[in-house]
Amino acid sequence: MSAITVRGLKVTARHGVLPEEKSNPQPFVFDINMDCDLYAAAAGDDLLKTVNYAEVCQTVTDFCISNTFDLIETLAYKTAFLLAEKYALIKAVEVTVHKPQAPVGLPFDDISVTARVERNTVILSLGSSEGDKKATLDGAIAELDKLRGVTVLKLSDYIETAPYGGAAENDFLNCALSAECLLPPRELLNKIHEIEAEFGRVRKTRWGDRTLDIDIVFFGNKIIAEEGLCVPHPDYKNRTFVLTPLKQIVPDFVCPLFHKRIADM
């Protein structure tokens, strides 16, 4: 992986908590590092196959000037997100915002905040066993695709399966999808919970019937073990209703835990 780096981009703008910071412009300095695959651009000497750093500088400058945020944390993250969203070639972008005139009241050399946004392919499993199952899955997929920073790439067929876990009574309608995602894993999970609630999901009995269930099976090649968030999904390889749709849409994906192709599971 190659990178394009911008150092010391100076912008005068209004960001800060204090009233005077919102009315009196002050300097901000940006360092930007963009991970990209630059082979095609270098091989063909082709500007259209790289990220135009002059355009990046203008985009960041315009965004910084046209907005006002209390925190440089917000400025850094939203700038990184904007760049990842605008330039598909960027695999990951790190933005550092320096605030050289921050009102600290003490001598200092520098104050800065760094934010990073990554482009990952996520693989989700969806199921429904109550109500109009197909309409629920159709609606949930549409809501996922509408999330800023999420773009649905592939969708499996819908399959009907027997309930799993011993508590549910109804058959399930299941599918899987892959999506490009700029959100961090925990934020994606929060958005998924919001969509489940929107479609009437009530968490009562484990393994019970539900209007909608959305699980994160894979988040790129990440291995995550946190409270309420385990990726890869800890039980996916034992679930035919997950593996069958996955084999349809991502047969060559290699599980980062078991180092096996989905097609070989």
Summary of the structure (lengths in Angstrom):
residues: 265
radius of gyration: 22.3
end to end distance: 29.8
largest distance: 67.3
contacts: 795
relative contact order: 0.12
helix: 33%
strand: 31%
